[in-house]
């Protein structure tokens, strides 16, 4: 065991210092945050300066009301109005060609953001125009659309003789709130957060398995091709070597995931969105660890007979594909969490951890199912470890062609 | 100290080692000789417990190998290998800790050995920046840093220049004087002859001859002649009483059947060649090797 620890220490300390590791440790979260959060941040970012919106008002009455409504509803952080309505002068109410030219000029020189054309028949027509250089500002167009629509509807109702107080109540805004029902009672939730918590777990398992798995295979291939393996095998038993490698490289993987988890948690706290419940995380933990060990064993078993880096990449490629399956099925699982196919897939050890990562945030499976899948996973992990150790002991010294299944079987059967 | 009894290893198509036995005592240099593919490396790997023998037993002071015994063995593999991207000093310390040394002790000894082998300035460099010969010296440091009782060296001299061969030879003798048992394999008989106390020659997995150097030599006749000359000596091939002829440009080694024949051929030789040196000696290990292993191996060895 002392030797296993010495090996673990070496694998960990020497790799944790490498530039590749440090760069990936820092760059990956930056990249993830950049890709995931930045666009949302940019879109939802509040304005700091008022935006000036021009209006060509053929109704001769709406511009003031719009201005008033926008003032009421939207303010900048410093309290100033977010939108300022500026009426564009029209020579005649019928022909607005000249006014449009003036407005276009104002847009072009930047004195207004864009302008609305409110036609005289807006109460009967269903269309009005907003013209701007940038029509991609969804927040702005949505607000303008909503404000104008509300005003028009209110006007229409008023003209039909409805009481203004009643109208206010009738047109009050309605929004959807999603509530998930679970055994503990009801919880507020929505599709996005369910999907994301599943997604985060899968990504965590995924990254851990891939990075550690690749490191394992690579270090075995390196030691083989450099013939270091002989010196190692003459100093420690094959089992110590195997245990030491898995320990050291796992520690490396957990440092990586841990760092990212802390960054993620800090961000989540800052933005006030914790999407993973602690109890779910605790149920997932054994799947996470067992699944990880199961895959580590598979990587060792498949990696030990290899001699070249190319072969190693191929083999890790196959395993990555298997890990992806539950993510591809995630949508479907969310719609049918109780389907028997989902249950059956959960018993396949290759898929158990990721299947559960998708299922648990949606609907926690029954206790019987949790226990039985865990038992299957424990047994498969032990078997996989045992087989991996056998293959490792012999295959790590063999060079040249990859053993076929029959030769592997002989290896496994041998004492 | 080390006792190898009747070990055998079979692979799918060949018997790599067949019923090999020998014993090595403290302070002894033991040469494990044989042509390429004879089973030397397989034998060494079995001693080190890298692979298990199919039959037979290997004992260290009467005990089977365990972690404690592993810590007392040093090993220089035939195909050298080091981590390429890691610092020299860290690599050496790692292998030393695997042999049970503490970090600090390993570091101390690593620096002192690097100093002895003129490598101190490379300590903080990456292994891949070293020349091949220097990498081999590093590998040698790794095999002795933990002060092993048994040092096993597979082809230690291959790839070393003459200067470093002498450095290595001195280290050999020092280990011997300190009472270590040294096992080394080689197909270079000149080295084996100069260094070994005892030898074991194997071919095709089987022991062909073993014993102390003088025992082995005395088994192989006294009528051995070394000749240094000028001229064309190819006629020696046609003389009937000459056996096991080794013919070089200006040098020849051969055996004659008996002393009477010697008197007959000397006049012929004197007539045809200008003799610079003439010696009746015991056979060299080289010629014994060739006699036992056979002529077909000669071609292979020369091409190496």
HADDOCK unambig.tbl for C-alpha pairs under 7 A between the chains (distance, minus, plus):
assign (segid A and resid 3 and name CA) (segid B and resid 98 and name CA) 5.77 0.50 0.50
assign (segid A and resid 6 and name CA) (segid B and resid 97 and name CA) 6.80 0.50 0.50
assign (segid A and resid 6 and name CA) (segid B and resid 98 and name CA) 6.35 0.50 0.50
assign (segid A and resid 10 and name CA) (segid B and resid 94 and name CA) 6.83 0.50 0.50
assign (segid A and resid 226 and name CA) (segid B and resid 81 and name CA) 4.61 0.50 0.50
assign (segid A and resid 226 and name CA) (segid B and resid 82 and name CA) 6.30 0.50 0.50
assign (segid A and resid 227 and name CA) (segid B and resid 79 and name CA) 6.48 0.50 0.50
assign (segid A and resid 227 and name CA) (segid B and resid 80 and name CA) 6.48 0.50 0.50
assign (segid A and resid 227 and name CA) (segid B and resid 81 and name CA) 4.84 0.50 0.50
assign (segid A and resid 228 and name CA) (segid B and resid 81 and name CA) 4.78 0.50 0.50
assign (segid A and resid 228 and name CA) (segid B and resid 82 and name CA) 5.71 0.50 0.50
assign (segid A and resid 230 and name CA) (segid B and resid 77 and name CA) 6.97 0.50 0.50
assign (segid A and resid 231 and name CA) (segid B and resid 75 and name CA) 6.77 0.50 0.50
assign (segid A and resid 231 and name CA) (segid B and resid 77 and name CA) 7.00 0.50 0.50
assign (segid A and resid 233 and name CA) (segid B and resid 50 and name CA) 5.68 0.50 0.50
assign (segid A and resid 234 and name CA) (segid B and resid 48 and name CA) 5.49 0.50 0.50
assign (segid A and resid 234 and name CA) (segid B and resid 49 and name CA) 6.69 0.50 0.50
assign (segid A and resid 234 and name CA) (segid B and resid 50 and name CA) 5.89 0.50 0.50
assign (segid A and resid 234 and name CA) (segid B and resid 70 and name CA) 6.92 0.50 0.50
assign (segid A and resid 235 and name CA) (segid B and resid 70 and name CA) 5.78 0.50 0.50
assign (segid A and resid 235 and name CA) (segid B and resid 71 and name CA) 6.81 0.50 0.50
assign (segid A and resid 235 and name CA) (segid B and resid 98 and name CA) 6.19 0.50 0.50
assign (segid A and resid 235 and name CA) (segid B and resid 99 and name CA) 6.06 0.50 0.50
assign (segid A and resid 236 and name CA) (segid B and resid 67 and name CA) 6.90 0.50 0.50
